[in-house]
Amino acid sequence: MPQPNAPRPNMSQPHYLKAGPFTVRMNSVIGRLARHGVSLLGSAELSVRGRKSGRMQRIPVNPHTYQGAQYLVSARGHSQWVRNMRVAGAGELRVGRKIRAFTATEIPDSEKLPILRAYLKRWGWEVNQYFQGVTAKSSDEEIIAAAPDHPVFLIRTDS
């Protein structure tokens, strides 16, 4: 039994919910579809240079448009693509032959509230389980409390 005042495991680690085998397979299928020109409800394949390998890493994402700007939100938390994006500062979104290069700027937690609320309204049916009970209908305080666990990047296309 843990000591009453002992620190909880991983308290110093950033929030990240690793994908299970089923999700990894589904992401592979969705990414392959996007690569071949089939976007499911606006999904695209993100390519970002690996911070250690230097090779392009690919994962399907749901680019989110809010007030005319486009964002990438990491529902699972501080994932590998997020860590790579912080180093690279740029990437590509692909649907079929259409490839859009972009630069990325991480949004501070203090500015995420309206973006996360709109994201949860649009994509909640798919991502609510990663927000640990926070939904589009949650209070401002609840969404603000969840903001540090969900990195958000403003993306600007180069073209």
N, C-alpha and C positions, 0 to 999 in steps of 0.2 A: 504494500500500500504506500503511495507517495506521501512524503512529509507535507504537513499542512501549508508551510511557507515555501516549499520547493517550487522553483520556476516551472511553468508548463513547458512541455517539449515544443520546440520550434517557434517559440515566441519571438526569437530574433530573426527568424526566417520570414521572407515576404510570403504573403498568401499566394498559393498556387494549388489548384485542383488538377492533378495529373489525369489525363484521359485513360480510360480503361480500354481493353482490347476491342470491344465492340465499337466504341467511338473512334478509335484509331482506324479501324476498317471503314467505317462510314466516312470519315474525313478523307480517306484515300479515294473513295468512290466519288465524293463531291468534288474534290480537287481535280480528279481526272475528267469529270464532266465539264468543269469550268475550263480546263485546258483545251477541251475539244469544242468549246463554244456554247455549252449548256449551263446557264446560270439559274440556280434554284432560288427564286424570290430575291434576286439581287446579289447572290453570292459570287465571289471571285476567288482566284487563287493568288495569294500573297507570296511574293518572293522577296527575301531579305538576306543579305550577306551574313553568314555565320561569323560571330565575333571571335571564335577560336579557329575554326576550319578555313574561313575565308571563302567557302563555297556557298552558293545560293541555296537557301533552305526554303521549302514550299509548304504552305498550309492554306486550307480554305478559310475564308473570313467573310463576314457580313459587313461590307462598308456601310456606314450609317450617315445619312445626310440630315443635317439639322441647321435650319436658318441659312440655307444656301451653301454651307460649308460641309466638307466630307471628313468623317472621322473613322478611326479604327478603335474599337473598344475590346479589351481583353476580358471576356466574361469569366474565364478560368483564373484570372489573376496574373501574377508576374511570371508568365510562361517563357519558354525559350525564344519565341518570336519577339516578345516584348524586350527581352534582354538584348537580343540581336539588334532590334530597331534602335534602342538607346545608343548603341555603339555606331551603327551604320548611319542613322539619321535619314535614311532613304530606302526606297524599295520599288517594287513594281506590282501592279494589280493586273491580272490577266483573265480575260474571258475569250476563249478561242484565239483568233489571230490578233485581237485588239489587246495591246499591252500598253498600260499607262504608267510611265515612270513618275515617281513623286518624291517629295521631301516630306519629312515628318517632324512635327514639334510636339513634345509631350505637354499635355494640359495639366496645370497644377490642380491639386485636389480642390482648392477653393473655388475653381471655375467649372467643376464637373457636373454640379447638380442638374441644370436643365438638360444637358447632353445625356446624362445617364437616365433621367426620367423619360426622355423621348426614346432612347434606345430600348429601355425596358417596355415601353408601350408598343414599339414596333416588333421587337424580337423576344419579348418575354416568354412567349409560348415555347421558345427553343432554349432560352438561357436562364430562366428563373431559378432552376435548381442550383446554379452556380453562385447565386446572390444570397444564399442562406436566408430565405424568407423575405428579402426586400423585393418589392415589385413596383411597377409604375404608380400604384395607388398608395405606396408607403409615404410617410410624412417626410418633409424636407430633412429633418434631423436624422431619420433612419437612412436615407440615401446618402447624406453627407458622411455619416458614420461608415458606410460601406465603400465610399469613394477611394480611400487609400488602397483597397484590395483590388481595384479594377482600373488598370492604366488606360488612358485615353490619349490618342494621338490625332492631332489635326494634320490632314494630309493635303498637300498642294501639288497638283500635277505640273510637270515641267513644260507641258505643251499648252 
